Amino acid sequence: MALPGIAGLPMERVMSENTCAVCDYPLDENRVEVTIGGRTVEACCEECAQKLREAERSA
């Protein structure tokens, strides 16, 4: 069963790469962890983290 994606990406790709789940920017020490649907994903900044939270609320 395929997992739903975030920001148009398959979940497997989002979870395996070291890039932001929203904008695909490389993650650094400023990464922000966000729990979406019981899974933790990482965003490069608080702005992208907020976009993830808003997308989950609207779903």
Secondary structure, 3 states (H helix, E strand, C coil): CCCCCECCECHHHHHHCCECCCCCCECCCCCEEEEECCEEEEECCHHHHHHHHHHHHHC
